[in-house]
Amino acid sequence: MEKENQKTQKNQKTKTRVSKTWNLVRNFGLKAIPIMMVRNSLFEESELTLNFLVLIISSCLIATFGLVLNSAAVIIGAMIIAPLMLPLRGLSFATLEGDWELLRRSFVSIAVGTLLGISCSWLVGTVIGFPEFGAQVLARTKPNLIDLLVAIVAGGISGFSKIRPSLEDAVPGTAIAVALMPPLCVVGLTLSQGQWAYSQGAFLLYITNLIGINLACMIVYFFSGYAQSTELSRSLNWGFSLVLIAVLVVPLGLTFWDVLEQGRIEEPVQELINKSPLFNKPGIEVSTWTINRKANPPSIKMAIRSTELITPEQVKEFEDAVEIKLGKRFKVKVDVTPFIPVESPNLKAN
């Protein structure tokens, strides 16, 4: 009996400490404005209005033209507009609170904005053509775990700025960091050129950003005291979000590992190219080179311009050097473009 009393007292003390800690967090000032004021503000921001549609189209066109021009500055300009961030914060709040009316409104706005963004960029890509993709497009076709972490941090700041009106100016900055519109535009552009693999990668990045922001905003709202009182509803909300995160971790983790592995190989290969006697002769210039690790055997394809003949023996010598450096056999293929340097004649002084 005495042991049971001691156990009961210990549990009571634990609950008291947890309660005090929670009250300390609440009293720290996270819950800055009343819940209905937050809800009404998010309800207004999540409405599908003419202003929202104009901002979506403008942001999409600016981002698409920036991608076509391969201009980071123009793309950043499109990010600052950030129309999708507003209903996304409403979606997080509605999910946590079980507010079906706000959930429907914010979901419809996000869905319409998504389809409109893809459609506009697809139309631009179809009209002007886009045969070659620049670095700004390709950078958004291979998302990894780092992109998910960026989305979570940026989403947390966005949610916190919503309950702290004095920090509302931080929204454009978080929108630049997480970049919702450019991946959508990459989806449309690559679809217009039939590049399905690129489209899938860009759409995965977009979904990654959406889920990361949604989870982070939910966490901020929860610790700020805006939470559904029903334990079952809360468990379902968090469970659904965590399942989505778990589903994303697998492809993002694989892509992240692929990026690391690619970098581990590219650095020593670049070092070999810089030091190789074959590629450091006058009249020989390495234009581009790529590694395909998925080929059987893995291969290195090089494009060079040369004033002299490149023999198979010389390529084999470089191939052997790569195998010694990496500990693995790579098939080296060299595409040679012959050229003759021509200079203007020296004019004699009068």
Number of C-alpha atoms within 10 A of each C-alpha: 6 7 8 9 10 11 12 12 12 12 12 12 12 12 12 12 12 12 12 12 12 14 11 11 15 15 12 11 11 17 20 17 14 11 16 10 11 16 18 13 13 23 22 16 22 28 21 18 12 9 10 19 17 12 18 23 18 17 25 27 21 22 30 30 18 22 24 22 14 17 15 13 10 16 26 21 16 27 25 18 20 22 28 26 27 23 27 26 27 31 29 27 30 25 25 26 23 18 15 12 11 25 22 15 20 29 20 17 23 22 12 14 24 18 12 19 28 22 21 21 28 23 15 19 23 16 10 9 14 16 10 8 15 14 11 18 23 14 13 24 22 21 24 24 19 12 20 24 17 19 29 24 18 26 32 23 21 28 27 24 17 25 21 15 12 9 13 15 12 16 23 18 17 22 24 19 18 28 26 24 31 30 27 31 35 34 30 29 30 25 22 23 16 11 13 13 13 20 24 17 24 27 22 23 28 27 18 28 25 22 22 26 29 25 26 24 28 27 22 24 25 18 14 21 16 20 21 19 11 10 10 9 16 18 13 13 19 16 12 13 18 14 11 16 16 11 11 20 17 13 17 22 15 14 17 19 14 15 14 12 12 14 12 12 15 16 10 14 20 12 11 16 16 13 11 14 11 15 17 13 11 10 14 20 16 17 12 10 17 12 18 14 15 8 11 9 12 14 18 20 15 16 16 17 16 20 15 15 10 16 8 11 9 12 16 14 12 19 19 16 17 22 13 11 15 13 9 11 16 22 19 17 16 15 15 19 15 14 12 10 7 6 6 5 6 6 6 5 4 3
